[in-house]
Amino acid sequence: MNQLQKYTWLIDTIRRSGKISHKELSDKWQCNKDLSGGNPLHRATFNRWRDAIFDQFGIIIDCQKVGGYLYYIANPEAIDEDRLKKWMLDSFAVGNLISENLALKGRILVDEIPSGRDCLTTLLEAMKTNRVVDITYRPFGHDKGYSFPIEPYCVKLFENRWYVLARNNRGEVKIYGLDRLEEVGITDTTYVLPNDFDADDYFSSVYGVVIGGDVKPEKIVLRAYAGHRHYLNSLPLHPSQRMIEDCDDYADFELYLAPTYDFVMKLLQFGAMIEVISPASLRKTMKGWVTDMYELYKDE
């Protein structure tokens, strides 16, 4: 077990407990034999971990002395308001949880992520020092790949695939799937990341990774029928989503984004459980896809 896993176990255990004593922490750690080897969490070790967690994550583990010495996260906003940090800690927490229950491996099902993990490691290393990366990229449907340099701006995980947004040697800012990279290597050439580039802002008005083109952001109203309105409310399609009407039979949701190919494909997944109310152009697009699907099956 590496140190990061130990730190995330401690953070997650305190987060879930709210407030907890050192003895309770030590007991939980000792019971977790796959992680601790059955050893207790000594106070000196615990204090070293507290200091390291503050240095690496900016998370303060404080002690409430009144009513018993209880430890708690003093600045939960350091986690809740940082999406990357929260995602990372949650991912490690789930990993730790699964490692505690490997005996259930035949009953815990996960999806494989064809992410090209080695490529991700190389890209992140290049991004730290703004180094140009030489890649060999083979798009779907091509017999062989082609090589060119890119300036990696950011990486994004979407639908179980990792992507890199990068400026290529033709001056185009494009998205590339890491599972389609055949080779990747860091060069000695550096590049300057644009001062006004913000990854969150860049993708704020799109669903998924389809960018560019002439599809502009606009207000979209979706109607979710029956029980699916609860599903859509609990798992929003986009950060801009908000409920504008809730009835017994349906609920209407308003979003603001560009209705790109990714978004249309997502809506088609819901079938008749979701209807596009507006804009009319998106309704027309959906009707076209549904008509094409009907043509495939009409003779059955």
N, C-alpha and C positions, 0 to 999 in steps of 0.2 A: 504494500500500500504506500503511495507517495504522500508527501506532506500536504499537497493540495486536497487530497481526499480526506485527510484527517481534519483539515481546517473546515472544509465544507460540512463534514459530519457534525462538528461542534456548532457551527453557525445554524445548521438546520435543526439540530436537537434543541437548541435554546429558542429558536424562532417558534417551533411547534409547542414548546412548553410554556412560553410566555415568560415565566420566571422559574428558576430552578437552582437548587443548592449544588455545591461542589460534590457532595456525597452522592446525590442523585445522578449527577453527570457521570461520576466515576462508576457507579453501579451499572448504568446503561452501557457505558463503554466496555466494562468488563464482561457483561452478558453478551455483548456483540463479539463472540469469539472469532468469527471470520475476519474481523477488522482489528481486534485488540490482542488476539492470541490468548485471551483470558486474563490479561494484565490490567490492573487498575490504572486510572488516570491520575497520576501524582500531581500534587498542586503546583510544583515547580514546572512540570511539563505543561500543565494547563495555562499557567501564566505566560510561558514562552509562546504558546499558540495564540493567546489573546493579543500579545504584542505583534506577532507576525500577521495576524488577521487585520489589525489596524493599519499596519504598514502596507500590506498588499491590496486591501479592499476598502480601507477607510471606514470600516465597520467597528463601532465601539461596543465592546462587551463590558458593561458596567456592573457594579455590585450595589444592591440595596441592603443597607446595614440595619435599618429599622425593621423589626419583626422577623429577624433572621437574615443570615447572609445569603441573598438570592441573586443570581446573575441573570441579566436580561440584555437585549439589544437596545442600546440607548438612542440610536439614530436609525430606526427602521427605514426612513426615507432614502438612506444611502443604498438600500436594496430595491425598494418599491418603485423609486423614481428613475432607476437606471435599468433599462430593458435588457441590455447585454449582460450586466452583472446578475440580474435576477434570473435570466435564462440559464446562465452558466451554473449558478448555485443550485437552481432547481434540477438541472440535468445531472449534476454531480450527486445531488441528494437522491435522485431516482436510481442512479448507478450504485450508490452505497446501499440503498434499500434492497436492490436486486442481489447484490453481492452477499447480503445477509441471508438471502433466501434462495441460494443456488439449488437447494434440494427440490425446489419447485420449478426447476428450469423447463420441465415438460409442460408446465401449466402457465407459464408467462410468455406471451406471444408478442413479438416486436416486428416492425417492418425494417427491412434492410435499406440503408441509405447508400445509393451508388455514387458516393461523393468524390472519390479519388482523394482519399485522406492525405496521401503523400503530396499531392499537388497543393492541397490546402495548406499544409505545413510550409511548403516552399513559398507560396504566395504571401502568407502572413509574415514570413521572415523578410521578404522583399519589401513589403509595405512598411515595416518598421523603419527602414532606412531609405525609402523612396527609390528603390532600384528598379530599373527596367528588367522585364522578364522575357526571355525567348520561349515561345510555346510552339508546339505542333498541335494543331486543332483539326479534328475530323468531324464535320457536321454530319448529322443523320442523313443517310442516303448517298454518301460519298464513299468511293472505294478506297481513297487514301487521304491522309491529312496534308495540310500545308502549313509552313512555318513562317512566323513573323514575330516581331517584338511588340509587347504591350506595356502600358503604364497602369498597374493595378490601382484603382481608386478605392474599392471596397468589395467585400464579399457578402453574399446574402444566401440564407437557407430558405428554400421555398418548395413545398410539396415533396419533401424528402430528397431534395437535390440541392447541392451547393453550386452557386454561380459567382462569377467575378465580373464586376463592372470595370471596364478598362478603356483607355484610349489606345487605339492601334496605330500602326505606322502610316495610315492614311488620314490621320487626324480625326477619326470617328470614335465617339464614345459608345461602346457596344457591350452587350452582355454575353458571356460565354459560360456554358455548362462545364463544370470541372470533370464530369464523367466522360466528356468528349475530348479531354486533353490527353494526348499520347505522350508528350514530352514537355517538361517545363524546367527551365534553368535560370538562375539569377545571373545577371550580367554586372559588370563594374560601372555601367552607365547609370547616372541618377536622373531623376525628373523632378519637376516642381508640381506638387499638388495644388490646383487652383485655390486661392484664398477663400473664395466664396462657395467652395464645394461642401455640402453637408449631405451625408448619405440619407438621413431620415427625410430631409426636405426633398431630395431627388426622387424618392419613391413614395412620397406622401400622397400623391393623387393618382396612384395606380394600384391595381390589384396584381400581385405576383411580380413577374420580371419583364414583361413586355413593355418596352419604352419606346419613345420617339414616335415617328409617323405623324399623321394629321388628326389623330383622335384626341380631342381636348376634354379636360375635366368638366363635368356638369352634374347638376342635381339629378339623382335617380331615386325613384320611389318603388320599393318592392312590397308585395303583399304576400305574407306567409300564412298559409291556411292551417286550420286545425292545430294539432299538437306541435307542428313544426315551428310555429311562432315562438314557442318556448326555447326550442333548439337554437333558432337564429338569434334570440335575445341573449342567450347564455354564451354563444360563441359567435361574436360579430364577424362579418365578412371584411370589415375595414374599420380603422380607427374613427372615421367620420360618422359611422352608423349611429342613428338614434331612432327610437320608437316615436312615431307621431300619432298613432291611433291604435287602440287595443280593444277589440270586440270579442264576442263569444266565439265567433267562427274564424276570425282572422286578425292579423295585426299588420299595420303598415310601418315600414321602416324607410327612413331617408338617408341617403349616402351622397357623398360628393367625391367623385373620382372619374377617371377616363374609362369608358366601357370598352376596354381592349379585348383582344382575343382570349387572354387568360380569364378575364371576368365572365365573358359569355360562356366559355366552357364550364366554369364553375356553376353558373346559373342552370345550365342544361343538366348538370348532375342531380339537381333537385326535382327534375321532372315537373309534375303538376302540383307539387307542394308549394311552389313559389311562382308568382306572376309578376311580370314587369308592368307597373302602372304607367310610369312615364320615365323617360321621354318617348315620344312616338317613334323616333328613329330606332331606339333600342328594341321596342316592341316589334318593329318590322324585321330587325335583324334576327330576333328570337324566332319569329314566325317562319322566316326563311330556313333556319336550321331545323325546326320542327317539321316543316314540310318535306325537306330533304330526307329526314329520318323516316317519315311516313312512307315515302316512295320506296324505301328499302324493304319495308315490311308489308306493304299493302296487299301483296298477293298471297300472303300466308293464310 
